[in-house]
Amino acid sequence: MRVLGIETSCDETGIAIYDSEQGLMSHVLYSQIPLHADYGGVVPELASRDHIRKTLPLIQQALKEANCDAKSIDGVAYTAGPGLAGALLVGAAIGRSLALAWDKPALAVHHMEGHLLAPMLEETPPEFPFLALLVSGGHTQIVRVDGIGQYQLLGESIDDAAGEAFDKTAKLMGLAYPGGPLLAKLATQGDAKKYAFPRPMTDRPGLDFSFSGLKTAAANVIAAEGTSEQVQANIAASFQQAVVDTLVIKCKRALVETRLKRLVVAGGVSANTSLREQLAALMASMKGQVFYPRKDFCTDNGAMIAYAGWQRLKAGQAQDLTIGVTPRWPMDQLPPL
């Protein structure tokens, strides 16, 4: 089975083709970062319009790079949520319409299930069951995964996601959009022990997160210490260490509770070098394994949607002719395979 995947949930247009025998045949990505940079964040209306402009040309490019045509596509998978409603509707309308025109099945894919399954595209995919840390600009969740569609949410952020806290703190520091990666880069030049930021909600039982207070603590330090180059580097390093420590502490707690030995880390923040290093050390100390997608597939992309769609389409699941999206969509509502 050969599946076309379409990702338009936020500010990146991702298209990919996944095949049962050949694996990932092509993936192309268009980022809207330059479009939104002047506004300091994603403007939903502009995102939707740009998806309209880029999706079909990218589909044609992906087909060309895979050296195949529309007749060889056996199904179409598109992101239907969570995400920006207008952006999701663009991908859903195009994906469902193409499937109808080609007389092929279509499938509405959960964006976070795509992230969760992204490490399956690597040479050494994780085996079920495993613990997943999904950490991005919109979500921070710990999920027990016993199989595709068999998800138990163990903990999540009650306010800002980790990536959101990175971006907001970077904005307070005057860094350009998107600030998270720039803050992480700046952190390599600073002293992570200079400022004592809190490790939120690690002093109580449970696996939920909260990062809004950490952002406020950073704002107070920024106001008190100024904006010299070294001060900013120290703030960035201390802030990043606080976020990473919090994520590592919660992961260790969840691994002990579930007695699992495999950890999957996915989402945009999973590309963070410091987080990868400290989770690798944690899993080594617990005699376990940690799995990541390649850095190209940490952020939003079509490959993860094509793969997630392929898994469910080959199991016989399909979408009816309804074109609908779900901007807020709990992952544990998905049916198991």
N, C-alpha and C positions, 0 to 999 in steps of 0.2 A: 504494500500500500504506500502511495506517495501523497504527502499532505503539504498543502500551502498554508503557512502560518502568517497571520497579520496581527501586529502589535501597535496599537495607537492609544494607549491608556493615558499618556501624559504628554511629555514634550519630545518624544523620540518616535519616529516612524520606523518600525522594524519589519522586514519581510524575510521569510526563509522557506526552504523546501526540504522536507525530511522524508527519507525513503526507507522502507523496511530492510532492504538488502544493502543499499549503498550508504545508509546513514545520512548525515547532514550533507546535502548536495550544494547548497548555496545559502548565504545569508547576507543581507545588505541592511544598512542602517543609516538613517538621516537624523542628525541631531538639530534641534531648534535652539540650542544655547545662544547663538548670536542674536536670534530674533528676540529672546526674552531678556537678554543681558541689560539692555537699557532700562528695564523696569524693575530690576533687582529680584525677579521671581517669575514664575510661570503665569502668563495671562491666558486663561482658559479659552476665550474667544479666538485669540490669535493662534493658539495651539490647534484648535479645530480646523481653522481655515488652512493652516499649513499642511495638516494631514490630508485634507481634500486635494491640495495641490500636488502632494508628493506620493501618495499611496500607489496609484496606478502606474506611474513611471517606475517606481521601485519594484513592483510586481513584474513588470516587463524585464527589468534588469535581472531580477532573481531567476526568472525562467531562462534568460539568455545565459547566465553564468552557470546554471545547472545543465545547460545544453538539452533542454526539454521544452515542450510546448504545453498549452492548456489541455490538450487531449490526454496527456499522460498523467494529469493530476486526478487523484482518486477521492480527494476530500479537501475541504477548506476549514481551517480553524482560525477563529478570531477572538481577541480579548473582549469580554463582555463586562468586566468589572473585576475588582474595584478600580476606580480611577475617575477622571473628569468626564462628566456625562456627555458633553458635546464631542469630545475627542473619541470616546468609546463608540458613540453612535456613527461616527464616520467609518471606523473599521468594521463595525457590525453591518452597516448598510452595504458597504462594498463587498465584504466577505459573503454575506448571505445572498446578495444579488448575483455574484459570480457563480456561486454554487448552484443557484437556480438555473442560470443561463447555461451552465455546463452539464446540468442534470447530474450533479454529484451531491453527496451528503455534506452538511455543514455542522460545525460544532462551536458552541459558545464556551470559551475557555476562561477559567478563573486565573487572573493575573498572578496571584501569589502561589497557586499550584504550579504555574509555569516556573516561577523562581525556585520553588522547592525541588522541582524535577530537573533543573538545569544541570546539576552535577552528573546526572545520568548520561549526558552527552560526552563525558570525558572517557579516557581509555580505561580507567578503573572506577566504575560506578559503585556507589554504596549499595549494600544489600539491606532489605527490610528485615527487622524493624530498625529504626534509627530515631535520634532526636534531631530536630531541625531548629536552628536559630535563623529566623527570617528578619533581616535588619536592613532597612532602607529609609528613604526620605519620608515615606508615608506609613510604614509599619515597623513595629518591633514586637516579635512574637516568638514564643517557644512552643513547639508543637511536637507531640509524639506521633510518629508516622509508622503504621503497621502495614501499609500497602497503599496503592493509589486509591484515593477517596476514603481511606481509613485514617482520619486525622482527629487527634484529641488536643484541643488548645489548653496548654498548661499555664500560660502566662502571657500578658501583653502590656503595652504601655497604656497607662490611664490618661496620658495627655500627649505631649510631643513624642514623636518617634525619634530614634537616635540620630538618623540622618537629618531630620528636621532641626534638631538641637545643634548639630554641626553647622548647618546652613545659617540658622538665625544668629548663632554666636559669631560666625564669620562676618555676617552683615554688621553686627555691633562693632566689630573690629575694623570695619571699613574695607573689607576684602571684596573683590569683584564676585559677580554671580557666574557659576555656582560656587558658593564659598566653601562647602565641605571639603572637597579635594585640595583646595588652596590652603585651608587651615591645617590639614594633615601634612601637607608639604612643609609649611612653616614650622610645624611642631618638631621636625627633624633637627631644627637649629636651636631649639630651646631646652630649658631644664624642666623636666616633668615633675620635679619635687619642689619647685619654687613656690607654688601656691597650693594651699590645702583645700581643694574643691571637695564637696561631699560626694559620696557614693550612694545615690538615692535608693531608699527602700531595701538596702542590704542589711540593715540592722533589725529586720523583722522577718518573720516567716513568710513564705509565699514566693511566687515566681513572676509577679507583676513588676512593671518598670514605671518610672516617672523621671522625665528629663527636663521638665520646665523649670524646676527649682535650680538645677545645675546651670541652666542658661542664665537665670537671674543672678546666681553667685558670680558667674563670669562677668556679667554686666557691672556688678559692684566693683570688681577688681579693675576692670577697664576704666571705670570712672575715677578710681582712686590712684591708679598707677600711671595713667597717661598712655600715649601711643607710640613711644619710641620703638625702634625696630627690635631690640632685644627684649623689651617688655612684652611686645606682641608675640614674639617667638616663645617666650616662657609661658604666657597665658595659653597659647595654642597647645603647647606640650602638656601642660598641667590639665587642661580641659580634656584633651584627647585621652590622657591616662585615666582620668576619672570615668569617662564613658567606657573605655575598654575594660577597666577593672570591674565596673558594674556588670557588664555583659558576661565577663568570665566567671564572676562569683555566681551569677544566676544560672549559667550553664552548668557549672560544677554541682550546684544544688539540685538541678533537674536530673543530671546524670546519676547522681547518688540515689535520688528518689525512684527513678525509673529502672535503675540497674542496667541501663543500656551502655554499650561500648562504642557506638558509632555516632558521630556528630556531623551533621550537614550544616554548612553555613552558606546562606545565599542572600541576594539582594545587594543593592548598591554599596552599602557600607562593608560588605564582605570583602571588597577589594582593599580595604585598609590594611596596610602592612603591619602595623603594630598589633591590630586585632588578630591577624593571622599568626603572628609569632607567638603571642601569649596563649592563644587557643591550642596551638601545636604543642607548646610546653605543658599545658593542662592535660591534653589527651595522652601525651607521653607518660606523664606521672600517673595516670589512671590506667595505663596499658590499653588504651583505646586508639581509635582512628578518627581523623577529621578529614572531611571532604569539602571541596569548594568547586564552583564552576571556574573556568578560565576567566581572566579579568574582562574579556570582551563580553562575557555573558553574565557578569555581575549586575550591570545596569540593564535597563529594559532592552529587549531584543526579540526578534521574530523567531529565532531558533528554539527558544524554550516554549513558545506558544505552538509552533509546529510539532514539537515532540510531545507535549502534553495532549494536543489534539489528536495526534497519531495514536497514542495509547488508548484513548477513549473511543475513537472512530473504529479502530480495528476490533474493539470489544462490542461493537454494534450500537453504541450510543450515537445519537444525532439530534440536531436541532430542527424543530418544525419551521414553518415559513415566517413565524413571528420574528420581527427585528426588535429586540429589546436589550437593554443594558441594566446593570445593577451597580451603581456607583459605590454602594456599601453592601458587601456580600461576605458574610462569615464563611470561612473555608470549610468548617465542619458541617455545613449544610450540603456539601457535594455528595453525590451517590458513590458508593464503592464500586469497583470493577468486579 
